[in-house]
Amino acid sequence: MPQDAQGKLEEANKASESDKEGSRGEQRDLSASLGVSWPASDKVSSWTDQYFRRTRQIVEAFGDSQVTYAVFMRRPVISAPAIAIAWLKARAEEQGFEVDIDLCYDEGKWVGAGEPLMYVSGPLSRLSELETILLMKVGPACVAAYNAYTMCADLPKVSFLAMDARHCAGTEMAELMAYAASVGSDRAKRKVGAVGFIGNATDATAHFFGQSAGKGTMPHALIGYAGSTLRAAEMYDETYPDEPMTVLVDYFGQEVTDSLAVCRRFPERAAQGRLAMRLDVPGSRYLEGLDPAASYAVLERHAPRSIRGYRNEEELRYLVGAGVSAAAVWRLREVLDENGFDKVKIVGSSAFGPAKCRLMAEADAPLDVVGTGSYLPARWSETYATADIVEYDGEPRVKIGREFLLRK
């Protein structure tokens, strides 16, 4: 590569400084989304923290105040506020009060640790009960968008598919995460010309990626049902003859053998680029024909720089270890090309988070597509958004230690 993946990311981060000067444009319309509709005003109290409910009762008894909240996070993120803002506006409309949102960083902008993402102004009697749920919808999306961005920026020529739904805690989270992936992807497209996320696995959230339906071909269950990888491919082809086909080839531990068998059975698909092999090798074993020594040899042939110098245990696992390693991807590419199937694509899945994508980039792994849900936040404690009131009836006031939140 002309420059390593970390260098590309640092370059993108440096360019992102201009975000701070960006205009504050309109956020996307999410009025029909699940995250905007839930919870409605009549359910908010039962889902909010009790001390906020009591604050409302006290304020209503002693006199309301127009306040301004600063919403921020303790780590760098990508701004992904649209669902949270749409939800807040919908609740304000239902409850009949005015809310003013001063968005400091548009959707997709880089936000530094401790920098307010937005200022939210309105009556304390109303906003106090909405804080809990507002923060639920801010933090996780911003961290997931950050992860999605770094992954797409590190592998700018690779197409990504969001396959996070099965890892989400319910449909509301699944929607929030799909939205976040689209935000991070769009930023990578703008900043480094990445292909980014081209779709996802479910119909419900396909619209975030400009699609009308989810994408995907076959799970391991279909291979088991069919009894062989080749038979599963034949069943798929008979059912969806006009659709591109991606075949899972790791079920029987014969990734090389089964890939070649499928290619030879469908030579037209292979020649037309309408056939792909998906590697989802479990971390308990190596790709067919590989072991540690053979894996090092593969990378020595194709990406020697990636295995020179010190590597920690995690990095070695992604490069030459068991599972879907860079060596495994290169080995399958070698075999396909040697047998005349150079148009057949390779799809990688299994734990393709930010760290793994960075190592795949350093090894120039010949991936065409990555299917992943691993942009979901790995440390949930990093997703905690916070809101502090910084103005009461126009007077700046915030607890000691949070003066950095006051409006400049």
N, C-alpha and C positions, 0 to 999 in steps of 0.2 A: 504493500500500500504506500502511496506517496506520503502519507502521514498516519500515525497510529490513531486508534479509536479514541484514546484519551485526549490526544491533541485536538481531534475534531470536536470533542465535547467541550474542551476548554475554549476553543475558538467560538463555538456557538454561545457559550456562557458569556464570553466577552462581548459578543455582538448584542446580547440581550440587555446590556446596560441601557440601550436606547429605549427599551420598554418603558423605563421610568418617565420618559418624556412623551409617551404615546397619548393619542387622543382617547377620550372616553366615549366609545361608540355604543351602539345598541347591542344588547345580548340577544342570543337566538330565542325564538318564540318556543316555549315549552309548555304552553298552557294546557295541553292535553296529556301531559306526562303523569305517570303514577306518583312520582315524587312530589309533584305540585299539588295533587289532590289529597294526599295523605300526610298527616291527619288533618281533617277539616276542623273548623273552629270549634264545633261542639265536642271534639275529642281531644283538643290540645291540652286542657287542664289535667287530664288523667295521665298524660305522657310527659308532663313537665316537672321539674324539680319543685318540691314542696315549698322551699324558701322563696322561690319566685312567685308562687301563688300567694303566699302570705304577704310578700312585698306589695302585690297588687291591692290586696285588701287594706293594707295600712295606708298606701298612697291614696286610695279612693276615699278613705276616712279623713285624711289630713290635708288633702289638696294635691292635685296632679302637678306634674312638672314635665316640661318639654326637655328631653334628654337626647344626647348623641352617644351612641356606642361606637367604639373602635373594635373591629373584628380582625384578629391577627393569628399567626401561627409561630411556633418557636423554631422552625426549620425552613430552609428554602423550599418553595413549591412553585407550581405553575397555577396561575389563577384559573379556577374552574367554578365560578359562582352562579351560573345561570339557573340551575335547578333551585338552589337556596333562595335566590332573589325572587324567582317566579312564585315560589311557595309563600314567601313573606308578603309579597304584593297581593296574592290571592286572599290571604287571611286578613290583611288590612281592609281590602274591599268588602269581604264578608262582614267584618266587624264595624265598618263604617268610620274608619279613621284614616288620616293622612300619614304616609310614611315616606320619608325622603332618603334616598340611597345615593351616597356619593362614592362611586366605585373608583378606587384609586388605581387599580390595575385591571384593564380589560381582560376578557376571557383569552387565555393563551399566553398572557404576559408572565414574565419571570418575577417572582416576589421574594425578597430577601427575608431572612429570619427576623421576626419582630416587627416587620413593616406592616402597617394596617392594609388589609386587602380592601376594606371599605369602611365608610362611616354610615351608620344607620340612625336616623333621627325620627322621633315621634313621641307620643305620650308614654311616660313611664308605666302608667296603669295598664297599658296594652302590650307594650314591648316586653315587659318583664316576663310575661308568661310565654312569650314566643322564643326567647333566647335559647332554651335547651334544644329545641328541634331545629332551629336555624343552624346551630353549630354542628348538629349531626350531619347536616347536608353540605357543610362547607369543607371540613377537614379531610375526610377520606377521599373526596373527589380531587382535591388539590394535590394530595400526595400521589394518587394513582396517575393523575395527568403528568406529574413530574417523571414518574417511572416510565410511562409510555413514551414520553418525549425522549428520554435518554436512550431507550432501547431502539427507537426508530432512527435516532441520530447516529448511533453507533453502527447500525446496519442499514445505511440509506438506500441500498439497492434491493433490499429484501422487502417483499410484501408481508404484512402481518394480518393475521385473523384473530379477533378477540374471542377466546374460548373460556371466558371466566365464569359463565353463568352457574356452572355446577359447583363452583367454589364460594358462591355468594350466600349470605345469610338471608335468603328471601328475595322476592322479586323487586322490592324497592331498592335494595342494595345492587342488584344486578343492573337495574336501569342507571343508577348513579355511576357504577363502574364503567359501563359502556360509554356513557357520556364523557367520563374522564378520559378514556382511551382516545376518543375522537378529538378531544381538546389537545392532548399531548401530541397526537399524530399530526394535527393541523399545524402545530407550531414547528415540528420537525420538517414538514413540507416547506414551510416558509423560510426557515433558518438555514437548512442544509440541503434542500432539494430532495428530501427523502420520499420514497414511495409511501411509507407509512401503512396505517391500517386500511385495508381495502374492503373489509367487511367483518362480520361476526357470526356467531353460531345460531342466534335466535331471531325469529321474525320480529318480536316485540321491540327490539332495540336496533334493528337494522337501519332505521332511518337516520341514526346518528352518523352513519358511514355512507350516506347517500344511496343506500340500497333499499329495495322493496321487500327483501326476504333474507333470511339467514343463509349461510353457506356451510357446506360439509357433505361428506359422502358416506363413510362407513366407520362404525366403532368396532372395537375388538369383539363385541357380542355377535356381530354379523359374521365375522370370520369363524368363530366357534360354531355358530349355527350351520354355516355352509360346510364345515368340515375340512376345508383347505382354503388357502389364500386365493388360489387361482379360481376356485369355484365361486367364492364370494365376489370376485371381480366379474365373472361371467354373469352372475345374478344381477349385479348392479348394471352392467352394460345392457342386459336384456330389458331391464326396467326403465333405465334412463339412457337410451342410446344416443341422444343428442347432447348430453351433459358431459363436460370434462370429468375425468375420473381420477380420484386420488385413492390409492390402495394402501392400507396398513400392511406392512410386511414383517412385523416383528413377532406375531402371535406364536409361531412355531420355532422361533429362534433361527430362521433360515432367511435372513434379510436379503442376502445376495442371491441365493438359489431362487427364492420366490419372486424377487424383482425381475430376474431374467425370464422366468417362466411367464409372468404376466406380460412383459414386453413382447415376447415371441408370440404370445396368443393374440395380442392386439397391435400388430405392426403399424397399422394405419394411424391409430391413436398415438402411438409412440412417435411416428414420423411427423405428425401434425402438431406436436406439443400439447396434446389433449390428454396426456397421461402423466401422473405424478406418483412418486413413491413416498409414503410418509413413514418416517422413523420415529418410533416412540419406545425405543429399547429401554427396559427397566434398568435401574441402577444396580441391580444384583448380578448382571452379566454383561459381557462384551458383545458387540456386533459379530455376526457369523464370520469366523476366520481371524478375528483380532484377539490379541492379548496385549499386555503392557509393552512388550518388545516390538510387536508388529505395529502397534499404535504409534510408538515413537518413530518407527521407520516410515510410516505414511506421512507424518508431518515433516520429517526430514526431507522427503521428496518434494513436498508442496509448500510448506511454510516453516522453514527451518528457524527463522528468527523467533517464532512463537515459543520454541522450547529451549532457547539459549538463555542462560541466566537463571536467576532464582525465581521459583514459583512456589506459592504456598499450596497447601493440600487441596483447597477448593479449586484453585486455578488449574492444577494438574488434573483434577477430576474432569473438569470441563474440556480440557485439551486432549488428554490421552487415557482417561479413565473409562470405567464401565458406563453403560447407558449411551445416550446420544451425545457423544463427544465430537469435537472437531475432527478427530481422526476417523471416527465412524462416518461422518458426512463425506469426508474426502475419499474414503475407501469405496463407498457406494458410487460416488461420482466416477472414480477410476473404472470400476467394473462396467458401469453403464456405457461410458465412452468407448472402452475397449471392445465392446460388443456392438457398436454402431448405434447406440441409443442415446446420442448426445442431446436430443431434443426433450428427453424425459426429464421432468422436474423433480426436485427433492424438497420435501416438506419436513421441517423439523418441529418436534413438540417434546414436551417433558421438561418442566422447570426452566423455561427460557425467560428468566427475569433479567434485570439490568446487568448483574455481574456476568451471567452466562453469555448474554449478547455481546458484551464488551470483549470477552475472550474469543468468541466466534469471529468477531471482527479482526482481532489481532492475528488469528490463524487463517484469515481470508476464506473461511469455510464456504463452500459453494452452495449455499442455501438459496432457494428461490422463494420459499414461503416459510414463515414461522407461525405456528398456531399456539397461542399462549393465553393463559389467564394469570400469569405470574407478574403482571404489572400491579396486581393488587398489593396494597401495603403489607410488607412483611412484618413490620413492627407497628402494631396498632397504636401504641403509645405516641407514635410520631404523628398520628392523624388528629390529635386533640386540638381543635380550634378553641380560641378564647375570645371573650368579649368583655371589655371594660367600658363603663360610662366615663366619658371624658368631658362632657359639658352638661350642666344643669341650668335650664332656662338661659342659655347663651353664655353662662359663666364657665370658663375652663376649670375643671376640677377632676383629679384622678388620684388614686391611692399612691402613696410614696413608693417609688421604684418603677412606676409605669409612666413616668413623665414623657418618655419617648413616643407615647401614643397620641399626645396632644397634637392638634392640627398645627401645621407649620404656617 
